[in-house]
Amino acid sequence: MKELIEYIAKGIVESPDQVSVTEELEGDQTVLRLLVAEADMGKVIGRQGRVAQAMRTLLYVAAVKRGVRAVLQIG
């Protein structure tokens, strides 16, 4: 799941070398934290949050397929 988010983010941003995804287990869910360059934050979030929501939807599908819960935080 981490690789999926990293792959999508690197394809969107202008500085793919500054993309960082960390994966932590918090209770019964996995939290993925996506960090990008400040200039690329708007591209990752998208107009009215559409890109971020699409990434969350894809993460949800991947998590359901594995039988786990996952949350994406962008910061």
PQR file with spaces between the fields and no chain letter, atoms N, CA, C, O and H, PARSE charges and radii, in Angstrom:
ATOM       1  N    MET     1       0.830   -1.180    0.000 -0.4000 1.5000
ATOM       2  CA   MET     1       0.000    0.000    0.000 -0.0000 2.0000
ATOM       3  C    MET     1       0.879    1.250    0.000  0.5500 1.7000
ATOM       4  O    MET     1       0.576    2.233   -0.676 -0.5500 1.4000
ATOM       5  N    LYS     2       1.948    1.201    0.750 -0.4000 1.5000
ATOM       6  CA   LYS     2       2.886    2.322    0.791 -0.0000 2.0000
ATOM       7  C    LYS     2       3.450    2.597   -0.599  0.5500 1.7000
ATOM       8  O    LYS     2       3.587    3.752   -1.003 -0.5500 1.4000
ATOM       9  H    LYS     2       2.195    0.402    1.299  0.4000 1.0000
ATOM      10  N    GLU     3       3.773    1.542   -1.320 -0.4000 1.5000
ATOM      11  CA   GLU     3       4.355    1.684   -2.651 -0.0000 2.0000
ATOM      12  C    GLU     3       3.348    2.302   -3.616  0.5500 1.7000
ATOM      13  O    GLU     3       3.727    3.082   -4.489 -0.5500 1.4000
ATOM      14  H    GLU     3       3.662    0.604   -0.992  0.4000 1.0000
ATOM      15  N    LEU     4       2.073    1.961   -3.466 -0.4000 1.5000
ATOM      16  CA   LEU     4       1.022    2.506   -4.320 -0.0000 2.0000
ATOM      17  C    LEU     4       0.933    4.024   -4.166  0.5500 1.7000
ATOM      18  O    LEU     4       0.926    4.753   -5.158 -0.5500 1.4000
ATOM      19  H    LEU     4       1.765    1.328   -2.756  0.4000 1.0000
ATOM      20  N    ILE     5       0.867    4.492   -2.938 -0.4000 1.5000
ATOM      21  CA   ILE     5       0.760    5.928   -2.676 -0.0000 2.0000
ATOM      22  C    ILE     5       2.017    6.649   -3.154  0.5500 1.7000
ATOM      23  O    ILE     5       1.936    7.731   -3.735 -0.5500 1.4000
ATOM      24  H    ILE     5       0.873    3.901   -2.132  0.4000 1.0000
ATOM      25  N    GLU     6       3.168    6.049   -2.910 -0.4000 1.5000
ATOM      26  CA   GLU     6       4.428    6.657   -3.337 -0.0000 2.0000
ATOM      27  C    GLU     6       4.486    6.763   -4.866  0.5500 1.7000
ATOM      28  O    GLU     6       4.925    7.783   -5.397 -0.5500 1.4000
ATOM      29  H    GLU     6       3.233    5.170   -2.438  0.4000 1.0000
ATOM      30  N    TYR     7       4.053    5.731   -5.564 -0.4000 1.5000
ATOM      31  CA   TYR     7       4.059    5.718   -7.026 -0.0000 2.0000
ATOM      32  C    TYR     7       3.140    6.804   -7.583  0.5500 1.7000
ATOM      33  O    TYR     7       3.517    7.520   -8.511 -0.5500 1.4000
ATOM      34  H    TYR     7       3.696    4.903   -5.132  0.4000 1.0000
ATOM      35  N    ILE     8       1.954    6.926   -7.028 -0.4000 1.5000
ATOM      36  CA   ILE     8       0.999    7.931   -7.502 -0.0000 2.0000
ATOM      37  C    ILE     8       1.540    9.338   -7.245  0.5500 1.7000
ATOM      38  O    ILE     8       1.503   10.195   -8.128 -0.5500 1.4000
ATOM      39  H    ILE     8       1.648    6.344   -6.274  0.4000 1.0000
ATOM      40  N    ALA     9       2.037    9.565   -6.039 -0.4000 1.5000
ATOM      41  CA   ALA     9       2.531   10.900   -5.672 -0.0000 2.0000
ATOM      42  C    ALA     9       3.723   11.307   -6.535  0.5500 1.7000
ATOM      43  O    ALA     9       3.804   12.454   -6.976 -0.5500 1.4000
ATOM      44  H    ALA     9       2.067    8.869   -5.322  0.4000 1.0000
ATOM      45  N    LYS    10       4.635   10.389   -6.776 -0.4000 1.5000
ATOM      46  CA   LYS    10       5.809   10.719   -7.592 -0.0000 2.0000
ATOM      47  C    LYS    10       5.425   11.043   -9.028  0.5500 1.7000
ATOM      48  O    LYS    10       6.126   11.806   -9.693 -0.5500 1.4000
ATOM      49  H    LYS    10       4.569    9.458   -6.418  0.4000 1.0000
ATOM      50  N    GLY    11       4.339   10.485   -9.514 -0.4000 1.5000
ATOM      51  CA   GLY    11       3.873   10.774  -10.861 -0.0000 2.0000
ATOM      52  C    GLY    11       3.204   12.131  -10.980  0.5500 1.7000
ATOM      53  O    GLY    11       3.093   12.667  -12.083 -0.5500 1.4000
ATOM      54  H    GLY    11       3.770    9.865   -8.975  0.4000 1.0000
ATOM      55  N    ILE    12       2.759   12.693   -9.873 -0.4000 1.5000
ATOM      56  CA   ILE    12       2.029   13.962   -9.887 -0.0000 2.0000
ATOM      57  C    ILE    12       2.943   15.163   -9.670  0.5500 1.7000
ATOM      58  O    ILE    12       2.773   16.196  -10.317 -0.5500 1.4000
ATOM      59  H    ILE    12       2.850   12.258   -8.978  0.4000 1.0000
ATOM      60  N    VAL    13       3.904   15.035   -8.771 -0.4000 1.5000
ATOM      61  CA   VAL    13       4.695   16.186   -8.324 -0.0000 2.0000
ATOM      62  C    VAL    13       5.828   16.526   -9.283  0.5500 1.7000
ATOM      63  O    VAL    13       6.192   15.737  -10.154 -0.5500 1.4000
ATOM      64  H    VAL    13       4.042   14.196   -8.245  0.4000 1.0000
ATOM      65  N    GLU    14       6.377   17.735   -9.094 -0.4000 1.5000
ATOM      66  CA   GLU    14       7.521   18.171   -9.885 -0.0000 2.0000
ATOM      67  C    GLU    14       8.846   17.760   -9.246  0.5500 1.7000
ATOM      68  O    GLU    14       9.866   17.687   -9.931 -0.5500 1.4000
ATOM      69  H    GLU    14       6.081   18.376   -8.386  0.4000 1.0000
ATOM      70  N    SER    15       8.840   17.492   -7.948 -0.4000 1.5000
ATOM      71  CA   SER    15      10.048   17.075   -7.228 -0.0000 2.0000
ATOM      72  C    SER    15       9.836   15.678   -6.639  0.5500 1.7000
ATOM      73  O    SER    15       9.602   15.540   -5.438 -0.5500 1.4000
ATOM      74  H    SER    15       8.012   17.551   -7.391  0.4000 1.0000
ATOM      75  N    PRO    16       9.917   14.645   -7.478 -0.5600 1.5000
ATOM      76  CA   PRO    16       9.637   13.294   -6.966  0.2800 2.0000
ATOM      77  C    PRO    16      10.655   12.800   -5.943  0.5500 1.7000
ATOM      78  O    PRO    16      10.362   11.879   -5.180 -0.5500 1.4000
ATOM      79  N    ASP    17      11.837   13.393   -5.916 -0.4000 1.5000
ATOM      80  CA   ASP    17      12.846   12.975   -4.935 -0.0000 2.0000
ATOM      81  C    ASP    17      12.491   13.417   -3.519  0.5500 1.7000
ATOM      82  O    ASP    17      13.075   12.921   -2.555 -0.5500 1.4000
ATOM      83  H    ASP    17      12.075   14.140   -6.536  0.4000 1.0000
ATOM      84  N    GLN    18      11.542   14.342   -3.380 -0.4000 1.5000
ATOM      85  CA   GLN    18      11.150   14.822   -2.061 -0.0000 2.0000
ATOM      86  C    GLN    18       9.874   14.160   -1.543  0.5500 1.7000
ATOM      87  O    GLN    18       9.330   14.574   -0.519 -0.5500 1.4000
ATOM      88  H    GLN    18      11.068   14.745   -4.163  0.4000 1.0000
ATOM      89  N    VAL    19       9.402   13.147   -2.240 -0.4000 1.5000
ATOM      90  CA   VAL    19       8.207   12.415   -1.803 -0.0000 2.0000
ATOM      91  C    VAL    19       8.623   11.387   -0.748  0.5500 1.7000
ATOM      92  O    VAL    19       9.562   10.615   -0.944 -0.5500 1.4000
ATOM      93  H    VAL    19       9.843   12.811   -3.072  0.4000 1.0000
ATOM      94  N    SER    20       7.910   11.399    0.356 -0.4000 1.5000
ATOM      95  CA   SER    20       8.196   10.466    1.441 -0.0000 2.0000
ATOM      96  C    SER    20       6.877    9.907    1.975  0.5500 1.7000
ATOM      97  O    SER    20       5.941   10.653    2.263 -0.5500 1.4000
ATOM      98  H    SER    20       7.148   12.026    0.515  0.4000 1.0000
ATOM      99  N    VAL    21       6.823    8.591    2.101 -0.4000 1.5000
ATOM     100  CA   VAL    21       5.631    7.936    2.646 -0.0000 2.0000
ATOM     101  C    VAL    21       6.073    7.066    3.819  0.5500 1.7000
ATOM     102  O    VAL    21       6.942    6.206    3.675 -0.5500 1.4000
ATOM     103  H    VAL    21       7.583    7.984    1.867  0.4000 1.0000
ATOM     104  N    THR    22       5.469    7.299    4.973 -0.4000 1.5000
ATOM     105  CA   THR    22       5.755    6.465    6.137 -0.0000 2.0000
ATOM     106  C    THR    22       4.490    5.694    6.487  0.5500 1.7000
ATOM     107  O    THR    22       3.372    6.162    6.275 -0.5500 1.4000
ATOM     108  H    THR    22       4.763    7.998    5.090  0.4000 1.0000
ATOM     109  N    GLU    23       4.699    4.509    7.024 -0.4000 1.5000
ATOM     110  CA   GLU    23       3.586    3.622    7.365 -0.0000 2.0000
ATOM     111  C    GLU    23       3.689    3.257    8.837  0.5500 1.7000
ATOM     112  O    GLU    23       4.706    2.722    9.281 -0.5500 1.4000
ATOM     113  H    GLU    23       5.607    4.129    7.196  0.4000 1.0000
ATOM     114  N    GLU    24       2.637    3.545    9.593 -0.4000 1.5000
ATOM     115  CA   GLU    24       2.626    3.253   11.028 -0.0000 2.0000
ATOM     116  C    GLU    24       1.340    2.524   11.385  0.5500 1.7000
ATOM     117  O    GLU    24       0.291    2.754   10.784 -0.5500 1.4000
ATOM     118  H    GLU    24       1.811    3.979    9.232  0.4000 1.0000
ATOM     119  N    LEU    25       1.436    1.656   12.357 -0.4000 1.5000
ATOM     120  CA   LEU    25       0.280    0.929   12.843 -0.0000 2.0000
ATOM     121  C    LEU    25      -0.259    1.634   14.080  0.5500 1.7000
ATOM     122  O    LEU    25       0.452    1.764   15.078 -0.5500 1.4000
ATOM     123  H    LEU    25       2.289    1.470   12.846  0.4000 1.0000
ATOM     124  N    GLU    26      -1.506    2.090   14.026 -0.4000 1.5000
ATOM     125  CA   GLU    26      -2.146    2.762   15.152 -0.0000 2.0000
ATOM     126  C    GLU    26      -3.439    2.029   15.477  0.5500 1.7000
ATOM     127  O    GLU    26      -4.443    2.176   14.781 -0.5500 1.4000
ATOM     128  H    GLU    26      -2.083    1.984   13.216  0.4000 1.0000
ATOM     129  N    GLY    27      -3.399    1.252   16.524 -0.4000 1.5000
ATOM     130  CA   GLY    27      -4.573    0.471   16.890 -0.0000 2.0000
ATOM     131  C    GLY    27      -4.856   -0.593   15.857  0.5500 1.7000
ATOM     132  O    GLY    27      -4.003   -1.433   15.569 -0.5500 1.4000
ATOM     133  H    GLY    27      -2.583    1.132   17.089  0.4000 1.0000
ATOM     134  N    ASP    28      -6.057   -0.558   15.297 -0.4000 1.5000
ATOM     135  CA   ASP    28      -6.445   -1.566   14.316 -0.0000 2.0000
ATOM     136  C    ASP    28      -6.306   -1.071   12.878  0.5500 1.7000
ATOM     137  O    ASP    28      -6.760   -1.743   11.952 -0.5500 1.4000
ATOM     138  H    ASP    28      -6.750    0.125   15.531  0.4000 1.0000
ATOM     139  N    GLN    29      -5.686    0.095   12.677 -0.4000 1.5000
ATOM     140  CA   GLN    29      -5.563    0.615   11.322 -0.0000 2.0000
ATOM     141  C    GLN    29      -4.131    1.029   11.006  0.5500 1.7000
ATOM     142  O    GLN    29      -3.338    1.319   11.902 -0.5500 1.4000
ATOM     143  H    GLN    29      -5.318    0.641   13.429  0.4000 1.0000
ATOM     144  N    THR    30      -3.823    1.049    9.730 -0.4000 1.5000
ATOM     145  CA   THR    30      -2.526    1.484    9.239 -0.0000 2.0000
ATOM     146  C    THR    30      -2.651    2.923    8.788  0.5500 1.7000
ATOM     147  O    THR    30      -3.558    3.262    8.027 -0.5500 1.4000
ATOM     148  H    THR    30      -4.467    0.813    9.003  0.4000 1.0000
ATOM     149  N    VAL    31      -1.746    3.778    9.253 -0.4000 1.5000
ATOM     150  CA   VAL    31      -1.748    5.188    8.878 -0.0000 2.0000
ATOM     151  C    VAL    31      -0.574    5.439    7.953  0.5500 1.7000
ATOM     152  O    VAL    31       0.577    5.213    8.327 -0.5500 1.4000
ATOM     153  H    VAL    31      -1.010    3.504    9.871  0.4000 1.0000
ATOM     154  N    LEU    32      -0.859    5.902    6.753 -0.4000 1.5000
ATOM     155  CA   LEU    32       0.177    6.270    5.806 -0.0000 2.0000
ATOM     156  C    LEU    32       0.262    7.785    5.775  0.5500 1.7000
ATOM     157  O    LEU    32      -0.738    8.468    5.556 -0.5500 1.4000
ATOM     158  H    LEU    32      -1.794    6.086    6.449  0.4000 1.0000
ATOM     159  N    ARG    33       1.464    8.306    5.996 -0.4000 1.5000
ATOM     160  CA   ARG    33       1.679    9.756    5.989 -0.0000 2.0000
ATOM     161  C    ARG    33       2.488   10.119    4.756  0.5500 1.7000
ATOM     162  O    ARG    33       3.602    9.632    4.566 -0.5500 1.4000
ATOM     163  H    ARG    33       2.277    7.751    6.174  0.4000 1.0000
ATOM     164  N    LEU    34       1.925   10.969    3.928 -0.4000 1.5000
ATOM     165  CA   LEU    34       2.559   11.399    2.692 -0.0000 2.0000
ATOM     166  C    LEU    34       3.116   12.797    2.883  0.5500 1.7000
ATOM     167  O    LEU    34       2.387   13.724    3.238 -0.5500 1.4000
ATOM     168  H    LEU    34       1.019   11.365    4.082  0.4000 1.0000
ATOM     169  N    LEU    35       4.420   12.946    2.643 -0.4000 1.5000
ATOM     170  CA   LEU    35       5.070   14.246    2.724 -0.0000 2.0000
ATOM     171  C    LEU    35       5.649   14.578    1.358  0.5500 1.7000
ATOM     172  O    LEU    35       6.332   13.757    0.745 -0.5500 1.4000
ATOM     173  H    LEU    35       5.012   12.193    2.355  0.4000 1.0000
ATOM     174  N    VAL    36       5.369   15.793    0.885 -0.4000 1.5000
ATOM     175  CA   VAL    36       5.898   16.265   -0.394 -0.0000 2.0000
ATOM     176  C    VAL    36       6.457   17.665   -0.187  0.5500 1.7000
ATOM     177  O    VAL    36       6.276   18.270    0.870 -0.5500 1.4000
ATOM     178  H    VAL    36       4.814   16.460    1.383  0.4000 1.0000
ATOM     179  N    ALA    37       7.140   18.174   -1.213 -0.4000 1.5000
ATOM     180  CA   ALA    37       7.664   19.530   -1.147 -0.0000 2.0000
ATOM     181  C    ALA    37       6.507   20.514   -1.022  0.5500 1.7000
ATOM     182  O    ALA    37       5.410   20.257   -1.519 -0.5500 1.4000
ATOM     183  H    ALA    37       7.286   17.684   -2.072  0.4000 1.0000
ATOM     184  N    GLU    38       6.752   21.635   -0.361 -0.4000 1.5000
ATOM     185  CA   GLU    38       5.713   22.639   -0.141 -0.0000 2.0000
ATOM     186  C    GLU    38       5.094   23.121   -1.458  0.5500 1.7000
ATOM     187  O    GLU    38       3.890   23.367   -1.531 -0.5500 1.4000
ATOM     188  H    GLU    38       7.642   21.844    0.042  0.4000 1.0000
ATOM     189  N    ALA    39       5.922   23.253   -2.488 -0.4000 1.5000
ATOM     190  CA   ALA    39       5.436   23.726   -3.789 -0.0000 2.0000
ATOM     191  C    ALA    39       4.528   22.700   -4.463  0.5500 1.7000
ATOM     192  O    ALA    39       3.698   23.071   -5.293 -0.5500 1.4000
ATOM     193  H    ALA    39       6.900   23.053   -2.429  0.4000 1.0000
ATOM     194  N    ASP    40       4.665   21.443   -4.130 -0.4000 1.5000
ATOM     195  CA   ASP    40       3.880   20.374   -4.750 -0.0000 2.0000
ATOM     196  C    ASP    40       2.615   20.024   -3.968  0.5500 1.7000
ATOM     197  O    ASP    40       1.830   19.185   -4.409 -0.5500 1.4000
ATOM     198  H    ASP    40       5.339   21.141   -3.456  0.4000 1.0000
ATOM     199  N    MET    41       2.413   20.651   -2.826 -0.4000 1.5000
ATOM     200  CA   MET    41       1.276   20.304   -1.971 -0.0000 2.0000
ATOM     201  C    MET    41      -0.050   20.500   -2.702  0.5500 1.7000
ATOM     202  O    MET    41      -0.949   19.669   -2.568 -0.5500 1.4000
ATOM     203  H    MET    41       3.051   21.333   -2.467  0.4000 1.0000
ATOM     204  N    GLY    42      -0.189   21.558   -3.455 -0.4000 1.5000
ATOM     205  CA   GLY    42      -1.425   21.820   -4.179 -0.0000 2.0000
ATOM     206  C    GLY    42      -1.724   20.771   -5.232  0.5500 1.7000
ATOM     207  O    GLY    42      -2.883   20.430   -5.464 -0.5500 1.4000
ATOM     208  H    GLY    42       0.541   22.233   -3.564  0.4000 1.0000
ATOM     209  N    LYS    43      -0.680   20.257   -5.870 -0.4000 1.5000
ATOM     210  CA   LYS    43      -0.873   19.229   -6.894 -0.0000 2.0000
ATOM     211  C    LYS    43      -1.338   17.921   -6.275  0.5500 1.7000
ATOM     212  O    LYS    43      -2.157   17.212   -6.861 -0.5500 1.4000
ATOM     213  H    LYS    43       0.262   20.534   -5.682  0.4000 1.0000
ATOM     214  N    VAL    44      -0.827   17.599   -5.109 -0.4000 1.5000
ATOM     215  CA   VAL    44      -1.199   16.356   -4.444 -0.0000 2.0000
ATOM     216  C    VAL    44      -2.629   16.438   -3.900  0.5500 1.7000
ATOM     217  O    VAL    44      -3.373   15.459   -3.944 -0.5500 1.4000
ATOM     218  H    VAL    44      -0.161   18.174   -4.633  0.4000 1.0000
ATOM     219  N    ILE    45      -2.999   17.600   -3.395 -0.4000 1.5000
ATOM     220  CA   ILE    45      -4.352   17.757   -2.860 -0.0000 2.0000
ATOM     221  C    ILE    45      -5.350   17.904   -4.003  0.5500 1.7000
ATOM     222  O    ILE    45      -6.429   17.313   -3.961 -0.5500 1.4000
ATOM     223  H    ILE    45      -2.395   18.396   -3.360  0.4000 1.0000
ATOM     224  N    GLY    46      -5.006   18.674   -5.008 -0.4000 1.5000
ATOM     225  CA   GLY    46      -5.877   18.831   -6.172 -0.0000 2.0000
ATOM     226  C    GLY    46      -6.979   19.843   -5.946  0.5500 1.7000
ATOM     227  O    GLY    46      -7.190   20.329   -4.835 -0.5500 1.4000
ATOM     228  H    GLY    46      -4.130   19.154   -5.043  0.4000 1.0000
ATOM     229  N    ARG    47      -7.670   20.143   -7.016 -0.4000 1.5000
ATOM     230  CA   ARG    47      -8.763   21.115   -6.952 -0.0000 2.0000
ATOM     231  C    ARG    47      -9.893   20.534   -6.119  0.5500 1.7000
ATOM     232  O    ARG    47     -10.425   19.467   -6.424 -0.5500 1.4000
ATOM     233  H    ARG    47      -7.498   19.747   -7.919  0.4000 1.0000
ATOM     234  N    GLN    48     -10.247   21.249   -5.071 -0.4000 1.5000
ATOM     235  CA   GLN    48     -11.290   20.841   -4.120 -0.0000 2.0000
ATOM     236  C    GLN    48     -11.009   19.469   -3.513  0.5500 1.7000
ATOM     237  O    GLN    48     -11.937   18.762   -3.121 -0.5500 1.4000
ATOM     238  H    GLN    48      -9.815   22.116   -4.823  0.4000 1.0000
ATOM     239  N    GLY    49      -9.732   19.090   -3.435 -0.4000 1.5000
ATOM     240  CA   GLY    49      -9.346   17.844   -2.787 -0.0000 2.0000
ATOM     241  C    GLY    49      -9.609   16.596   -3.598  0.5500 1.7000
ATOM     242  O    GLY    49      -9.617   15.493   -3.051 -0.5500 1.4000
ATOM     243  H    GLY    49      -8.978   19.665   -3.754  0.4000 1.0000
ATOM     244  N    ARG    50      -9.823   16.747   -4.889 -0.4000 1.5000
ATOM     245  CA   ARG    50     -10.187   15.584   -5.711 -0.0000 2.0000
ATOM     246  C    ARG    50      -9.053   14.586   -5.857  0.5500 1.7000
ATOM     247  O    ARG    50      -9.293   13.379   -5.810 -0.5500 1.4000
ATOM     248  H    ARG    50      -9.817   17.642   -5.334  0.4000 1.0000
ATOM     249  N    VAL    51      -7.830   15.052   -6.031 -0.4000 1.5000
ATOM     250  CA   VAL    51      -6.702   14.131   -6.185 -0.0000 2.0000
ATOM     251  C    VAL    51      -6.465   13.372   -4.882  0.5500 1.7000
ATOM     252  O    VAL    51      -6.260   12.158   -4.888 -0.5500 1.4000
ATOM     253  H    VAL    51      -7.635   16.032   -6.069  0.4000 1.0000
ATOM     254  N    ALA    52      -6.496   14.099   -3.768 -0.4000 1.5000
ATOM     255  CA   ALA    52      -6.318   13.454   -2.460 -0.0000 2.0000
ATOM     256  C    ALA    52      -7.417   12.429   -2.216  0.5500 1.7000
ATOM     257  O    ALA    52      -7.147   11.341   -1.708 -0.5500 1.4000
ATOM     258  H    ALA    52      -6.663   15.085   -3.763  0.4000 1.0000
ATOM     259  N    GLN    53      -8.641   12.762   -2.569 -0.4000 1.5000
ATOM     260  CA   GLN    53      -9.752   11.828   -2.371 -0.0000 2.0000
ATOM     261  C    GLN    53      -9.598   10.598   -3.247  0.5500 1.7000
ATOM     262  O    GLN    53      -9.912    9.487   -2.819 -0.5500 1.4000
ATOM     263  H    GLN    53      -8.861   13.645   -2.982  0.4000 1.0000
ATOM     264  N    ALA    54      -9.118   10.785   -4.474 -0.4000 1.5000
ATOM     265  CA   ALA    54      -8.898    9.641   -5.364 -0.0000 2.0000
ATOM     266  C    ALA    54      -7.812    8.727   -4.806  0.5500 1.7000
ATOM     267  O    ALA    54      -7.930    7.504   -4.878 -0.5500 1.4000
ATOM     268  H    ALA    54      -8.863   11.687   -4.822  0.4000 1.0000
ATOM     269  N    MET    55      -6.754    9.317   -4.248 -0.4000 1.5000
ATOM     270  CA   MET    55      -5.691    8.513   -3.638 -0.0000 2.0000
ATOM     271  C    MET    55      -6.225    7.745   -2.439  0.5500 1.7000
ATOM     272  O    MET    55      -5.874    6.583   -2.239 -0.5500 1.4000
ATOM     273  H    MET    55      -6.658   10.311   -4.189  0.4000 1.0000
ATOM     274  N    ARG    56      -7.063    8.382   -1.646 -0.4000 1.5000
ATOM     275  CA   ARG    56      -7.665    7.710   -0.485 -0.0000 2.0000
ATOM     276  C    ARG    56      -8.574    6.566   -0.915  0.5500 1.7000
ATOM     277  O    ARG    56      -8.614    5.523   -0.263 -0.5500 1.4000
ATOM     278  H    ARG    56      -7.348    9.326   -1.808  0.4000 1.0000
ATOM     279  N    THR    57      -9.299    6.759   -2.005 -0.4000 1.5000
ATOM     280  CA   THR    57     -10.178    5.708   -2.519 -0.0000 2.0000
ATOM     281  C    THR    57      -9.366    4.503   -2.977  0.5500 1.7000
ATOM     282  O    THR    57      -9.713    3.363   -2.668 -0.5500 1.4000
ATOM     283  H    THR    57      -9.266    7.607   -2.534  0.4000 1.0000
ATOM     284  N    LEU    58      -8.286    4.752   -3.715 -0.4000 1.5000
ATOM     285  CA   LEU    58      -7.428    3.653   -4.155 -0.0000 2.0000
ATOM     286  C    LEU    58      -6.795    2.932   -2.964  0.5500 1.7000
ATOM     287  O    LEU    58      -6.673    1.707   -2.971 -0.5500 1.4000
ATOM     288  H    LEU    58      -8.003    5.678   -3.966  0.4000 1.0000
ATOM     289  N    LEU    59      -6.397    3.689   -1.950 -0.4000 1.5000
ATOM     290  CA   LEU    59      -5.829    3.088   -0.741 -0.0000 2.0000
ATOM     291  C    LEU    59      -6.880    2.233   -0.038  0.5500 1.7000
ATOM     292  O    LEU    59      -6.570    1.143    0.443 -0.5500 1.4000
ATOM     293  H    LEU    59      -6.496    4.684   -1.945  0.4000 1.0000
ATOM     294  N    TYR    60      -8.102    2.711    0.024 -0.4000 1.5000
ATOM     295  CA   TYR    60      -9.185    1.960    0.648 -0.0000 2.0000
ATOM     296  C    TYR    60      -9.399    0.629   -0.063  0.5500 1.7000
ATOM     297  O    TYR    60      -9.555   -0.404    0.587 -0.5500 1.4000
ATOM     298  H    TYR    60      -8.354    3.596   -0.367  0.4000 1.0000
ATOM     299  N    VAL    61      -9.407    0.649   -1.382 -0.4000 1.5000
ATOM     300  CA   VAL    61      -9.595   -0.573   -2.159 -0.0000 2.0000
ATOM     301  C    VAL    61      -8.455   -1.558   -1.892  0.5500 1.7000
ATOM     302  O    VAL    61      -8.693   -2.750   -1.694 -0.5500 1.4000
ATOM     303  H    VAL    61      -9.280    1.488   -1.911  0.4000 1.0000
ATOM     304  N    ALA    62      -7.219   -1.057   -1.888 -0.4000 1.5000
ATOM     305  CA   ALA    62      -6.064   -1.928   -1.624 -0.0000 2.0000
ATOM     306  C    ALA    62      -6.130   -2.503   -0.214  0.5500 1.7000
ATOM     307  O    ALA    62      -5.777   -3.663    0.002 -0.5500 1.4000
ATOM     308  H    ALA    62      -7.026   -0.090   -2.049  0.4000 1.0000
ATOM     309  N    ALA    63      -6.578   -1.700    0.744 -0.4000 1.5000
ATOM     310  CA   ALA    63      -6.664   -2.165    2.132 -0.0000 2.0000
ATOM     311  C    ALA    63      -7.757   -3.224    2.289  0.5500 1.7000
ATOM     312  O    ALA    63      -7.553   -4.226    2.974 -0.5500 1.4000
ATOM     313  H    ALA    63      -6.865   -0.758    0.569  0.4000 1.0000
ATOM     314  N    VAL    64      -8.899   -3.011    1.667 -0.4000 1.5000
ATOM     315  CA   VAL    64      -9.996   -3.990    1.747 -0.0000 2.0000
ATOM     316  C    VAL    64      -9.545   -5.307    1.135  0.5500 1.7000
ATOM     317  O    VAL    64      -9.866   -6.380    1.647 -0.5500 1.4000
ATOM     318  H    VAL    64      -9.065   -2.197    1.110  0.4000 1.0000
ATOM     319  N    LYS    65      -8.813   -5.224    0.062 -0.4000 1.5000
ATOM     320  CA   LYS    65      -8.319   -6.430   -0.603 -0.0000 2.0000
ATOM     321  C    LYS    65      -7.422   -7.251    0.328  0.5500 1.7000
ATOM     322  O    LYS    65      -7.399   -8.480    0.260 -0.5500 1.4000
ATOM     323  H    LYS    65      -8.552   -4.353   -0.354  0.4000 1.0000
ATOM     324  N    ARG    66      -6.685   -6.553    1.197 -0.4000 1.5000
ATOM     325  CA   ARG    66      -5.811   -7.229    2.160 -0.0000 2.0000
ATOM     326  C    ARG    66      -6.500   -7.518    3.486  0.5500 1.7000
ATOM     327  O    ARG    66      -5.940   -8.206    4.339 -0.5500 1.4000
ATOM     328  H    ARG    66      -6.704   -5.554    1.252  0.4000 1.0000
ATOM     329  N    GLY    67      -7.695   -7.007    3.662 -0.4000 1.5000
ATOM     330  CA   GLY    67      -8.435   -7.254    4.888 -0.0000 2.0000
ATOM     331  C    GLY    67      -7.982   -6.394    6.051  0.5500 1.7000
ATOM     332  O    GLY    67      -8.077   -6.817    7.204 -0.5500 1.4000
ATOM     333  H    GLY    67      -8.150   -6.448    2.968  0.4000 1.0000
ATOM     334  N    VAL    68      -7.491   -5.194    5.773 -0.4000 1.5000
ATOM     335  CA   VAL    68      -7.045   -4.275    6.823 -0.0000 2.0000
ATOM     336  C    VAL    68      -7.717   -2.926    6.622  0.5500 1.7000
ATOM     337  O    VAL    68      -8.396   -2.698    5.620 -0.5500 1.4000
ATOM     338  H    VAL    68      -7.413   -4.850    4.837  0.4000 1.0000
ATOM     339  N    ARG    69      -7.517   -2.030    7.595 -0.4000 1.5000
ATOM     340  CA   ARG    69      -8.001   -0.650    7.483 -0.0000 2.0000
ATOM     341  C    ARG    69      -6.800    0.258    7.279  0.5500 1.7000
ATOM     342  O    ARG    69      -5.761    0.070    7.913 -0.5500 1.4000
ATOM     343  H    ARG    69      -6.966   -2.215    8.409  0.4000 1.0000
ATOM     344  N    ALA    70      -6.937    1.236    6.402 -0.4000 1.5000
ATOM     345  CA   ALA    70      -5.824    2.147    6.125 -0.0000 2.0000
ATOM     346  C    ALA    70      -6.357    3.570    5.978  0.5500 1.7000
ATOM     347  O    ALA    70      -7.466    3.789    5.491 -0.5500 1.4000
ATOM     348  H    ALA    70      -7.781    1.389    5.888  0.4000 1.0000
ATOM     349  N    VAL    71      -5.541    4.528    6.411 -0.4000 1.5000
ATOM     350  CA   VAL    71      -5.895    5.946    6.358 -0.0000 2.0000
ATOM     351  C    VAL    71      -4.704    6.689    5.752  0.5500 1.7000
ATOM     352  O    VAL    71      -3.553    6.379    6.057 -0.5500 1.4000
ATOM     353  H    VAL    71      -4.640    4.350    6.807  0.4000 1.0000
ATOM     354  N    LEU    72      -4.985    7.668    4.895 -0.4000 1.5000
ATOM     355  CA   LEU    72      -3.939    8.490    4.297 -0.0000 2.0000
ATOM     356  C    LEU    72      -3.981    9.882    4.891  0.5500 1.7000
ATOM     357  O    LEU    72      -5.023   10.537    4.893 -0.5500 1.4000
ATOM     358  H    LEU    72      -5.921    7.921    4.647  0.4000 1.0000
ATOM     359  N    GLN    73      -2.835   10.334    5.399 -0.4000 1.5000
ATOM     360  CA   GLN    73      -2.692   11.699    5.900 -0.0000 2.0000
ATOM     361  C    GLN    73      -1.657   12.399    5.018  0.5500 1.7000
ATOM     362  O    GLN    73      -0.575   11.869    4.769 -0.5500 1.4000
ATOM     363  H    GLN    73      -1.988    9.802    5.398  0.4000 1.0000
ATOM     364  N    ILE    74      -2.005   13.585    4.557 -0.4000 1.5000
ATOM     365  CA   ILE    74      -1.107   14.366    3.705 -0.0000 2.0000
ATOM     366  C    ILE    74      -0.655   15.574    4.500  0.5500 1.7000
ATOM     367  O    ILE    74      -1.472   16.325    5.033 -0.5500 1.4000
ATOM     368  H    ILE    74      -2.884   14.016    4.760  0.4000 1.0000
ATOM     369  N    GLY    75       0.644   15.752    4.574 -0.4000 1.5000
ATOM     370  CA   GLY    75       1.133   16.889    5.371 -0.0000 2.0000
ATOM     371  C    GLY    75       2.511   17.291    5.045  0.5500 1.7000
ATOM     372  O    GLY    75       3.036   18.231    5.642 -0.5500 1.4000
ATOM     373  H    GLY    75       1.308   15.141    4.142  0.4000 1.0000
